């Protein structure tokens, strides 16, 4: 379990490498992409909290698998998902679209469509002094999501949208993939000092059993080859190369 004091965001490690984020304010909690339900219920009960909402970035089972049991446990939960995914995320009761804003836990949350990994992937952006982005599987530290349903152009455009956000945005992705991503990047850029330094930082955190995520956009733009790609052609080469890398 990891804790971000600035925004009261907890990270629960589940499955092989998933992270479920819990955003807590007062005694209410918002859960992001609950792949499973047991550790979420345990944490909420142990801390005498109430589940207010579930944010769903996309339809994959390792992001929505725990939703059914959570809404059975708490009857008045808001399940927020893309309006394009009413069939594949059928438990949603608040359907949203790109550019829409919601009030969640007293804060403005903007919906940003980030296509590529799937055909309807969305992210949740909390602006302000300490901006936060719940990005799901579109961007990882040192990497980006595989392109399953979208196109290279869509994913490249999605990353460009992310790059346009405030540079102090703290990004919460849904998987602990950082070390593998950095090793891949070093294989392509063995002399890159920023990436070498990142690997040292990551290895230190992992040795202490700490998560390597979330990460700051400003810092990520220095070490993430996908964010550094100068055009679609370079991005496409990198994504194809990463798909084949072992």
Phi and psi restraints in degrees (value plus and minus 20) as a CYANA .aco file:
   2 UNK   PHI    -140.4  -100.4
   2 UNK   PSI     127.9   167.9
   3 UNK   PHI    -149.7  -109.7
   3 UNK   PSI     108.2   148.2
   4 UNK   PHI    -124.7   -84.7
   4 UNK   PSI      87.9   127.9
   5 UNK   PHI     -88.5   -48.5
   5 UNK   PSI     -49.9    -9.9
   6 UNK   PHI     -82.7   -42.7
   6 UNK   PSI     -57.6   -17.6
   7 UNK   PHI    -144.1  -104.1
   7 UNK   PSI     -11.7    28.3
   8 UNK   PHI      32.8    72.8
   8 UNK   PSI      35.2    75.2
   9 UNK   PHI    -137.8   -97.8
   9 UNK   PSI     103.8   143.8
  10 UNK   PHI    -124.8   -84.8
  10 UNK   PSI     120.7   160.7
  11 UNK   PHI    -131.0   -91.0
  11 UNK   PSI     100.7   140.7
  12 UNK   PHI    -124.0   -84.0
  12 UNK   PSI     102.3   142.3
  13 UNK   PHI    -102.9   -62.9
  13 UNK   PSI     109.0   149.0
  14 UNK   PHI    -160.0  -120.0
  14 UNK   PSI     147.1   187.1
  15 UNK   PHI      30.4    70.4
  15 UNK   PSI    -165.1  -125.1
  16 UNK   PHI    -100.3   -60.3
  16 UNK   PSI     -63.5   -23.5
  17 UNK   PHI    -170.7  -130.7
  17 UNK   PSI      -6.3    33.7
  18 UNK   PHI     -97.5   -57.5
  18 UNK   PSI     132.7   172.7
  19 UNK   PHI    -150.0  -110.0
  19 UNK   PSI     104.4   144.4
  20 UNK   PHI    -117.8   -77.8
  20 UNK   PSI     105.6   145.6
  21 UNK   PHI    -116.5   -76.5
  21 UNK   PSI     114.8   154.8
  22 UNK   PHI    -136.8   -96.8
  22 UNK   PSI      95.2   135.2
  23 UNK   PHI    -118.3   -78.3
  23 UNK   PSI      98.0   138.0
  24 UNK   PHI    -136.3   -96.3
  24 UNK   PSI     114.9   154.9
  25 UNK   PHI    -161.9  -121.9
  25 UNK   PSI     103.6   143.6
  26 UNK   PHI      36.3    76.3
  26 UNK   PSI    -138.4   -98.4
  27 UNK   PHI    -131.9   -91.9
  27 UNK   PSI      -6.3    33.7
  28 UNK   PHI    -124.2   -84.2
  28 UNK   PSI     129.5   169.5
  29 UNK   PHI    -155.7  -115.7
  29 UNK   PSI     120.2   160.2
  30 UNK   PHI    -132.6   -92.6
  30 UNK   PSI     109.6   149.6
  31 UNK   PHI    -126.5   -86.5
  31 UNK   PSI     113.7   153.7
  32 UNK   PHI    -128.0   -88.0
  32 UNK   PSI     101.0   141.0
  33 UNK   PHI      32.2    72.2
  33 UNK   PSI      44.1    84.1
  34 UNK   PHI     -95.3   -55.3
  34 UNK   PSI      82.5   122.5
  35 UNK   PHI     -90.1   -50.1
  35 UNK   PSI     -53.7   -13.7
  36 UNK   PHI    -156.2  -116.2
  36 UNK   PSI     146.3   186.3
  37 UNK   PHI    -128.3   -88.3
  37 UNK   PSI     -49.8    -9.8
  38 UNK   PHI     -76.9   -36.9
  38 UNK   PSI     -72.1   -32.1
  39 UNK   PHI     -86.6   -46.6
  39 UNK   PSI     -47.8    -7.8
  40 UNK   PHI     -88.6   -48.6
  40 UNK   PSI     -68.7   -28.7
  41 UNK   PHI     -81.0   -41.0
  41 UNK   PSI     -61.8   -21.8
  42 UNK   PHI     -80.6   -40.6
  42 UNK   PSI     -67.2   -27.2
  43 UNK   PHI     -85.3   -45.3
  43 UNK   PSI     -63.6   -23.6
  44 UNK   PHI     -82.8   -42.8
  44 UNK   PSI     -64.3   -24.3
  45 UNK   PHI     -86.7   -46.7
  45 UNK   PSI     -63.8   -23.8
  46 UNK   PHI     -84.3   -44.3
  46 UNK   PSI     -46.5    -6.5
  47 UNK   PHI    -127.1   -87.1
  47 UNK   PSI      -9.0    31.0
  48 UNK   PHI      34.3    74.3
  48 UNK   PSI      28.9    68.9
  49 UNK   PHI    -125.2   -85.2
  49 UNK   PSI     151.8   191.8
  50 UNK   PHI    -147.6  -107.6
  50 UNK   PSI     110.7   150.7
  51 UNK   PHI     -96.2   -56.2
  51 UNK   PSI      97.2   137.2
  52 UNK   PHI    -112.9   -72.9
  52 UNK   PSI     -65.2   -25.2
  53 UNK   PHI    -174.9  -134.9
  53 UNK   PSI     138.4   178.4
  54 UNK   PHI    -142.9  -102.9
  54 UNK   PSI     105.9   145.9
  55 UNK   PHI    -120.7   -80.7
  55 UNK   PSI     106.5   146.5
  56 UNK   PHI    -134.2   -94.2
  56 UNK   PSI      96.5   136.5
  57 UNK   PHI    -100.2   -60.2
  57 UNK   PSI     -53.9   -13.9
  58 UNK   PHI    -183.0  -143.0
  58 UNK   PSI     158.4   198.4
  59 UNK   PHI    -108.8   -68.8
  59 UNK   PSI     -26.2    13.8
  60 UNK   PHI     -78.7   -38.7
  60 UNK   PSI     125.9   165.9
  61 UNK   PHI     -81.9   -41.9
  61 UNK   PSI     -48.8    -8.8
  62 UNK   PHI    -101.0   -61.0
  62 UNK   PSI      -6.4    33.6
  63 UNK   PHI    -145.3  -105.3
  63 UNK   PSI     -43.2    -3.2
  64 UNK   PHI    -139.0   -99.0
  64 UNK   PSI     -21.1    18.9
  65 UNK   PHI     -79.4   -39.4
  65 UNK   PSI     -48.4    -8.4
  66 UNK   PHI    -113.8   -73.8
  66 UNK   PSI     -24.1    15.9
  67 UNK   PHI     -81.8   -41.8
  67 UNK   PSI     -65.6   -25.6
  68 UNK   PHI     -77.3   -37.3
  68 UNK   PSI     -67.0   -27.0
  69 UNK   PHI     -88.4   -48.4
  69 UNK   PSI     -51.9   -11.9
  70 UNK   PHI     -89.0   -49.0
  70 UNK   PSI     -62.0   -22.0
  71 UNK   PHI     -97.3   -57.3
  71 UNK   PSI     -36.5     3.5
  72 UNK   PHI     -95.3   -55.3
  72 UNK   PSI     -51.8   -11.8
  73 UNK   PHI     -97.7   -57.7
  73 UNK   PSI     -57.6   -17.6
  74 UNK   PHI    -143.7  -103.7
  74 UNK   PSI      95.7   135.7
  75 UNK   PHI     -96.2   -56.2
  75 UNK   PSI     -45.6    -5.6
  76 UNK   PHI    -124.6   -84.6
  76 UNK   PSI      11.0    51.0
  77 UNK   PHI     -98.9   -58.9
  77 UNK   PSI     115.5   155.5
  78 UNK   PHI    -104.2   -64.2
  78 UNK   PSI     104.8   144.8
  79 UNK   PHI    -129.8   -89.8
  79 UNK   PSI      88.8   128.8
  80 UNK   PHI    -125.4   -85.4
  80 UNK   PSI     102.4   142.4
  81 UNK   PHI    -172.1  -132.1
  81 UNK   PSI     150.0   190.0
  82 UNK   PHI     -83.0   -43.0
  82 UNK   PSI     116.5   156.5
  83 UNK   PHI     -84.0   -44.0
  83 UNK   PSI     -37.9     2.1
  84 UNK   PHI     -98.1   -58.1
  84 UNK   PSI     -29.0    11.0
  85 UNK   PHI    -135.7   -95.7
  85 UNK   PSI      13.4    53.4
  86 UNK   PHI     -85.9   -45.9
  86 UNK   PSI     -46.0    -6.0
  87 UNK   PHI    -101.7   -61.7
  87 UNK   PSI     -64.6   -24.6
  88 UNK   PHI    -108.4   -68.4
  88 UNK   PSI     -36.4     3.6
  89 UNK   PHI    -144.4  -104.4
  89 UNK   PSI      52.5    92.5
  90 UNK   PHI     -91.9   -51.9
  90 UNK   PSI     -35.4     4.6
  91 UNK   PHI    -105.2   -65.2
  91 UNK   PSI     -22.3    17.7
  92 UNK   PHI     -83.5   -43.5
  92 UNK   PSI     119.1   159.1
  93 UNK   PHI    -143.4  -103.4
  93 UNK   PSI     -22.6    17.4
  94 UNK   PHI    -149.3  -109.3
  94 UNK   PSI      89.7   129.7
  95 UNK   PHI    -120.2   -80.2
  95 UNK   PSI     110.6   150.6
  96 UNK   PHI    -145.6  -105.6
  96 UNK   PSI     145.5   185.5
  97 UNK   PHI    -157.4  -117.4
  97 UNK   PSI     149.8   189.8
  98 UNK   PHI     -75.7   -35.7
  98 UNK   PSI     112.3   152.3
  99 UNK   PHI      68.0   108.0
  99 UNK   PSI     -32.1     7.9
 100 UNK   PHI     -90.5   -50.5
 100 UNK   PSI     128.0   168.0
 101 UNK   PHI    -139.6   -99.6
 101 UNK   PSI     124.0   164.0
 102 UNK   PHI    -146.2  -106.2
 102 UNK   PSI     138.5   178.5
 103 UNK   PHI    -124.2   -84.2
 103 UNK   PSI      94.5   134.5
 104 UNK   PHI    -148.1  -108.1
 104 UNK   PSI     104.3   144.3
 105 UNK   PHI      32.8    72.8
 105 UNK   PSI      16.4    56.4
 106 UNK   PHI      58.7    98.7
 106 UNK   PSI     -12.1    27.9
 107 UNK   PHI    -141.8  -101.8
 107 UNK   PSI     131.0   171.0
 108 UNK   PHI    -100.0   -60.0
 108 UNK   PSI     106.2   146.2
 109 UNK   PHI    -140.5  -100.5
 109 UNK   PSI     102.6   142.6
 110 UNK   PHI    -120.1   -80.1
 110 UNK   PSI     118.2   158.2
 111 UNK   PHI    -108.5   -68.5
 111 UNK   PSI     106.6   146.6
 112 UNK   PHI    -141.3  -101.3
 112 UNK   PSI      98.8   138.8
 113 UNK   PHI     -98.0   -58.0
 113 UNK   PSI     106.2   146.2
 114 UNK   PHI    -149.5  -109.5
 114 UNK   PSI      61.9   101.9
 115 UNK   PHI     -97.8   -57.8
 115 UNK   PSI     140.6   180.6
 116 UNK   PHI     118.1   158.1
 116 UNK   PSI     -82.6   -42.6
 117 UNK   PHI     -81.3   -41.3
 117 UNK   PSI     -66.5   -26.5
 118 UNK   PHI    -151.7  -111.7
 118 UNK   PSI     155.7   195.7
 119 UNK   PHI    -102.9   -62.9
 119 UNK   PSI     -20.0    20.0
 120 UNK   PHI    -167.5  -127.5
 120 UNK   PSI       2.2    42.2
 121 UNK   PHI     -82.5   -42.5
 121 UNK   PSI     116.1   156.1
 122 UNK   PHI    -146.1  -106.1
 122 UNK   PSI     141.1   181.1
 123 UNK   PHI    -145.4  -105.4
 123 UNK   PSI     139.9   179.9
 124 UNK   PHI    -139.0   -99.0
 124 UNK   PSI      99.1   139.1
 125 UNK   PHI    -132.5   -92.5
 125 UNK   PSI     103.2   143.2
 126 UNK   PHI    -126.2   -86.2
 126 UNK   PSI      91.2   131.2
 127 UNK   PHI    -106.3   -66.3
 127 UNK   PSI    -199.0  -159.0
 128 UNK   PHI     103.4   143.4
 128 UNK   PSI    -183.6  -143.6
 129 UNK   PHI     -81.4   -41.4
 129 UNK   PSI     -59.6   -19.6
 130 UNK   PHI    -141.5  -101.5
 130 UNK   PSI      57.4    97.4
 131 UNK   PHI     -85.1   -45.1
 131 UNK   PSI     127.3   167.3
 132 UNK   PHI    -151.9  -111.9
 132 UNK   PSI     122.2   162.2
 133 UNK   PHI    -148.6  -108.6
 133 UNK   PSI      99.4   139.4
 134 UNK   PHI    -111.0   -71.0
 134 UNK   PSI      87.9   127.9
 135 UNK   PHI    -125.9   -85.9
 135 UNK   PSI     -26.5    13.5
 136 UNK   PHI      43.7    83.7
 136 UNK   PSI    -143.0  -103.0
 137 UNK   PHI    -132.4   -92.4
 137 UNK   PSI      -0.1    39.9
 138 UNK   PHI    -101.4   -61.4
 138 UNK   PSI     -62.4   -22.4
 139 UNK   PHI    -151.8  -111.8
 139 UNK   PSI     116.0   156.0
 140 UNK   PHI    -142.0  -102.0
 140 UNK   PSI     143.5   183.5
 141 UNK   PHI     -87.3   -47.3
 141 UNK   PSI      98.8   138.8
 142 UNK   PHI      62.7   102.7
 142 UNK   PSI     -21.3    18.7
 143 UNK   PHI    -173.9  -133.9
 143 UNK   PSI    -193.0  -153.0
 144 UNK   PHI    -165.7  -125.7
 144 UNK   PSI     149.3   189.3
 145 UNK   PHI     -89.1   -49.1
 145 UNK   PSI     130.1   170.1
 146 UNK   PHI     -84.8   -44.8
 146 UNK   PSI     130.3   170.3
 147 UNK   PHI    -114.8   -74.8
 147 UNK   PSI      78.9   118.9
 148 UNK   PHI    -113.9   -73.9
 148 UNK   PSI     -65.3   -25.3
 149 UNK   PHI    -138.1   -98.1
 149 UNK   PSI     -41.0    -1.0
 150 UNK   PHI    -113.9   -73.9
 150 UNK   PSI    -174.4  -134.4
 151 UNK   PHI    -147.8  -107.8
 151 UNK   PSI     145.1   185.1
 152 UNK   PHI     -78.0   -38.0
 152 UNK   PSI     -61.2   -21.2
 153 UNK   PHI     -81.3   -41.3
 153 UNK   PSI     -63.7   -23.7
 154 UNK   PHI     -82.8   -42.8
 154 UNK   PSI     -64.9   -24.9
 155 UNK   PHI     -86.6   -46.6
 155 UNK   PSI     -61.5   -21.5
 156 UNK   PHI     -80.9   -40.9
 156 UNK   PSI     -63.1   -23.1
 157 UNK   PHI     -84.6   -44.6
 157 UNK   PSI     -57.2   -17.2
 158 UNK   PHI     -83.7   -43.7
 158 UNK   PSI     -62.7   -22.7
 159 UNK   PHI     -86.3   -46.3
 159 UNK   PSI     -54.9   -14.9
 160 UNK   PHI     -84.7   -44.7
 160 UNK   PSI     -56.3   -16.3
 161 UNK   PHI     -84.2   -44.2
 161 UNK   PSI     -62.6   -22.6
 162 UNK   PHI     -82.7   -42.7
 162 UNK   PSI     -62.5   -22.5
 163 UNK   PHI     -81.8   -41.8
 163 UNK   PSI     -42.7    -2.7
 164 UNK   PHI    -102.2   -62.2
 164 UNK   PSI     -27.3    12.7
 165 UNK   PHI     -94.4   -54.4
 165 UNK   PSI     145.6   185.6
 166 UNK   PHI     -74.0   -34.0
 166 UNK   PSI     118.1   158.1
 167 UNK   PHI     -87.0   -47.0
 167 UNK   PSI     -37.3     2.7
 168 UNK   PHI    -112.8   -72.8
 168 UNK   PSI      -5.4    34.6
 169 UNK   PHI     -85.1   -45.1
 169 UNK   PSI     109.8   149.8
 170 UNK   PHI    -113.6   -73.6
 170 UNK   PSI     101.8   141.8
 171 UNK   PHI    -125.1   -85.1
 171 UNK   PSI     105.5   145.5
 172 UNK   PHI    -128.5   -88.5
 172 UNK   PSI      84.7   124.7
 173 UNK   PHI    -114.6   -74.6
 173 UNK   PSI     156.1   196.1
 174 UNK   PHI    -124.3   -84.3
 174 UNK   PSI     -16.3    23.7
 175 UNK   PHI    -160.7  -120.7
 175 UNK   PSI     128.1   168.1
 176 UNK   PHI    -113.2   -73.2
 176 UNK   PSI      65.0   105.0
 177 UNK   PHI    -134.7   -94.7
 177 UNK   PSI     -15.2    24.8
 178 UNK   PHI     -78.7   -38.7
 178 UNK   PSI     -68.6   -28.6
 179 UNK   PHI     -81.0   -41.0
 179 UNK   PSI     -66.6   -26.6
 180 UNK   PHI     -80.9   -40.9
 180 UNK   PSI     -59.9   -19.9
 181 UNK   PHI     -84.1   -44.1
 181 UNK   PSI     -61.8   -21.8
 182 UNK   PHI     -88.8   -48.8
 182 UNK   PSI     -57.4   -17.4
 183 UNK   PHI     -83.3   -43.3
 183 UNK   PSI     -59.6   -19.6
 184 UNK   PHI     -82.6   -42.6
 184 UNK   PSI     -65.4   -25.4
 185 UNK   PHI     -81.7   -41.7
 185 UNK   PSI     -59.6   -19.6
 186 UNK   PHI     -87.4   -47.4
 186 UNK   PSI     -49.8    -9.8
 187 UNK   PHI     -83.8   -43.8
 187 UNK   PSI     -52.9   -12.9
 188 UNK   PHI    -107.9   -67.9
 188 UNK   PSI     -53.6   -13.6
 189 UNK   PHI    -146.7  -106.7
 189 UNK   PSI      47.4    87.4
 190 UNK   PHI     -84.4   -44.4
 190 UNK   PSI     -38.1     1.9
 191 UNK   PHI    -122.2   -82.2
 191 UNK   PSI     -17.2    22.8
 192 UNK   PHI     -93.8   -53.8
 192 UNK   PSI      92.5   132.5
 193 UNK   PHI     -89.4   -49.4
 193 UNK   PSI     -55.3   -15.3
 194 UNK   PHI     -82.5   -42.5
 194 UNK   PSI     -61.9   -21.9
 195 UNK   PHI     -90.6   -50.6
 195 UNK   PSI     -58.4   -18.4
 196 UNK   PHI     -80.9   -40.9
 196 UNK   PSI     -63.2   -23.2
 197 UNK   PHI     -84.2   -44.2
 197 UNK   PSI     -57.6   -17.6
 198 UNK   PHI     -83.2   -43.2
 198 UNK   PSI     -60.2   -20.2
 199 UNK   PHI     -81.6   -41.6
 199 UNK   PSI     -62.6   -22.6
 200 UNK   PHI     -80.9   -40.9
 200 UNK   PSI     -63.3   -23.3
 201 UNK   PHI     -82.3   -42.3
 201 UNK   PSI     -64.1   -24.1
 202 UNK   PHI     -84.8   -44.8
 202 UNK   PSI     -65.7   -25.7
 203 UNK   PHI     -83.1   -43.1
 203 UNK   PSI     -55.5   -15.5
 204 UNK   PHI     -85.1   -45.1
 204 UNK   PSI     -65.6   -25.6
 205 UNK   PHI     -82.2   -42.2
 205 UNK   PSI     -64.2   -24.2
 206 UNK   PHI     -85.1   -45.1
 206 UNK   PSI     -55.6   -15.6
 207 UNK   PHI     -85.3   -45.3
 207 UNK   PSI     -44.9    -4.9
 208 UNK   PHI    -114.7   -74.7
 208 UNK   PSI     -12.2    27.8
 209 UNK   PHI      40.8    80.8
 209 UNK   PSI      16.4    56.4
 210 UNK   PHI    -124.3   -84.3
 210 UNK   PSI     133.2   173.2
 211 UNK   PHI     -91.1   -51.1
 211 UNK   PSI     129.7   169.7
 212 UNK   PHI    -114.1   -74.1
 212 UNK   PSI     -20.6    19.4
 213 UNK   PHI    -141.8  -101.8
 213 UNK   PSI     132.9   172.9
 214 UNK   PHI     -95.3   -55.3
 214 UNK   PSI    -199.5  -159.5
 215 UNK   PHI    -164.8  -124.8
 215 UNK   PSI     132.1   172.1
 216 UNK   PHI    -101.7   -61.7
 216 UNK   PSI     117.1   157.1
 217 UNK   PHI     -77.9   -37.9
 217 UNK   PSI     -64.3   -24.3
 218 UNK   PHI     -77.7   -37.7
 218 UNK   PSI     -64.7   -24.7
 219 UNK   PHI     -91.8   -51.8
 219 UNK   PSI     -56.7   -16.7
 220 UNK   PHI     -85.6   -45.6
 220 UNK   PSI     -53.7   -13.7
 221 UNK   PHI     -86.4   -46.4
 221 UNK   PSI     -35.7     4.3
 222 UNK   PHI    -106.2   -66.2
 222 UNK   PSI     -44.3    -4.3
 223 UNK   PHI    -140.1  -100.1
 223 UNK   PSI     -33.1     6.9
 224 UNK   PHI    -111.4   -71.4
 224 UNK   PSI      92.3   132.3
 225 UNK   PHI     -82.4   -42.4
 225 UNK   PSI     -50.6   -10.6
 226 UNK   PHI     -87.9   -47.9
 226 UNK   PSI     -59.1   -19.1
 227 UNK   PHI     -93.3   -53.3
 227 UNK   PSI     -45.5    -5.5
 228 UNK   PHI    -103.8   -63.8
 228 UNK   PSI     -31.6     8.4
 229 UNK   PHI     -77.1   -37.1
 229 UNK   PSI     109.8   149.8
 230 UNK   PHI    -100.4   -60.4
 230 UNK   PSI     -38.8     1.2
 231 UNK   PHI    -180.5  -140.5
 231 UNK   PSI     157.8   197.8
 232 UNK   PHI     -82.4   -42.4
 232 UNK   PSI     -57.7   -17.7
 233 UNK   PHI     -81.5   -41.5
 233 UNK   PSI     -65.1   -25.1
 234 UNK   PHI     -87.3   -47.3
 234 UNK   PSI     -61.3   -21.3
 235 UNK   PHI     -79.8   -39.8
 235 UNK   PSI     -65.2   -25.2
 236 UNK   PHI     -81.7   -41.7
 236 UNK   PSI     -60.7   -20.7
 237 UNK   PHI     -80.6   -40.6
 237 UNK   PSI     -66.1   -26.1
 238 UNK   PHI     -83.6   -43.6
 238 UNK   PSI     -63.6   -23.6
 239 UNK   PHI     -85.8   -45.8
 239 UNK   PSI     -61.5   -21.5
 240 UNK   PHI     -85.3   -45.3
 240 UNK   PSI     -59.1   -19.1
 241 UNK   PHI     -84.8   -44.8
 241 UNK   PSI     -63.3   -23.3
 242 UNK   PHI     -84.8   -44.8
 242 UNK   PSI     -57.3   -17.3
 243 UNK   PHI     -80.1   -40.1
 243 UNK   PSI     -50.3   -10.3
 244 UNK   PHI    -115.3   -75.3
 244 UNK   PSI     -28.4    11.6
 245 UNK   PHI     -97.2   -57.2
 245 UNK   PSI     117.3   157.3
